[in-house]
């Protein structure tokens, strides 16, 4: 029987997003395959994480395409980005915590492409007067990553309703935590 690599990766992602310390035995069980079969496809945890990284990058790039970053206002585009990324948010939260993916010279260029596109969206919003100019696009991008990861964890733990994911992230990122004065 042929092993569906995409099924194995998605099973691993589903497990590791809930339990980041899961063993390769647990990953194999979640995918419905033997540990030996898993090791034939992924030599070890690092190889599995790198394959999950490639999946995460592909999911992000697809979300950015679907979000139509150049259409409408930057605020509307940002809301679309968060909406489109939601289905991959748990995987991205797991990857965000995998330090080896972001250290040294072996960082995947896919992250650089994604970061450049999101930073360009923030620059566009700053140029149009929609976004604050006292915060750099790089910082706004990092804040977005952190909020997406935190949102995914909060939804997974049942502390936040999935329907509130986009609203909470966009409103906190763009509006801050300060209470607005009633007029």
N, C-alpha and C positions, 0 to 999 in steps of 0.2 A: 504494500500500500504506500503510495506517495504521500509525503508529508507536505502539507500546505504551509509554506514558510510564512506567509502573511498571517495565517491563523495562529501560528506559534508566536509570532511577534506581538500580535494583538492580545493573545492570552497572557503573555509575559507582561505586557504593558498594563493590562487590567490588574494583574496580581501585584506587580511592583509599585503601582500607584497607590495601592492599599497597604502594602507591606514592603517597604523599600529594602528590608533586610532578608527577603525571601531567598532561600537556597536554590541552587540549580535543580535539586530534586523536586522542590515545591513548584518551580516553574514548569518542569516537565509534566508533573501531575496535572497542573492547571491547563496545560495544552493537550492533555490526553495522550502523551507519548512517553516513551521510556527515557531515562536519563541518558542512556547511550545514544539514542536517536537525537536528543537535544544536543549532545556534544558533537555529533557528526555535523550539525549545522552551525554550532557556535562553540568554539574551542574552550570557552570559559565565560565567566561573568563579564569580563571586559569586552569580549567580542559581542556578547549579547547586548550590552549597554551601547556599544558603538552602532549596532544594527538598529536599536531603538532610537538612537540619535538621528540616524538617517531617516527613519520613519517620522520622527518629530519635525525635522527640517522640512520634509515633504509636506506634512500636514500644515505647517506654518506658511509655507510658500503658497499652498493651495488656498489657505484662508486669506492671505493678502491679495491674491488674484480675485477671489470672490468678493472681497470688500471694496473693490474698485476705488483705490486710494486717491485717485485724481478727480473723482466725480463729487460734485456738491461741495459743501463746506468741509473744512478739516474736522470740525466737531462731529458732523454726520459720518465722515469716513472713519473716524476713531471708533464711534459706536458700532459701525459695521465690522471693523477689525475685531473688536471684543466679542461681538455676536458670532462671527465666523470661527474664531479661535476656540470658542467654548467647548466644542466636542473633543478637542485635543488638549484641553487645559490640564487634565489630570496627568497625562503623559508628560506635558511640558513641565509641570510642577516637579515630577520625579526627576526629569533631566536637569532641571534648574539646581537640584540638590546634589547632582553628581559632579563633584569638583574636578575630577580628572578630565572631563570634557572641555573645560575652560582654562586649563593650565598648559603652559609651555607652548611650543611651536606647532603642536599637532592639532590645534583647534580647527575644527571643520569650517571651511570657508562659507558653508551655508549659513552659519550664524552671522557672519559678517554681511552677507547679502540681505538677510532679514533685518538686521540692525540698521543698515543703510536706508532701507525702504521706510522703516518706521521713523527714523530720525528725519527723513525728508518730509514725512507727513507733519511732524511737529514743527519743522522749519516753515512749511507752508502755512500752518496755523498761526505761527508767530508773525509771518510777513503780512497775513491778512488781518491781523489784530485780534484774532480769536483766542490765542493762547498767550500766556505770560512770556515776556522776553527776558525776565530775570533768572529763569531756569533754563539750563542748556538743553538742547534736544537729546543729548546723550543721557542726561539725568532723567528727563521725562520718559525716555525709552526704558531705562533701568527700573523706574518706578512702575511703569506699565507691566514689565515682566514680573516684578514682585507682587503686584496686585493680582495678576492672573493666577500666579501660583497660589497665593493666599486664598483667593476665591475658590480655586479648585479644591484645596484642602478643606475649606469651610463647608462647601457643598457636600463633599465626600463624608464629612463627619456629621452631617445633618444639622449644622449650626446655622446654615443659610439655605433658603429655598432656591432650587435651581433657576426658577423664573426670575430671581433677583440678581443673578450673576452679572449680566451686562450693566444694568442700572447702577449697582453698587460700585463697580469698578470705574465706570466712566464718571459718575458723579463725584466720587472721592478724588480721582485723579485730576479732574478739571475744576471741581468746586472746592476742594480742600475739606478740612474737618471743622472749620470755623462756622459757627451758627450765623446765619444771615439775619440782619435786622428786619423786622416786619415793618412794612411801610403803610 
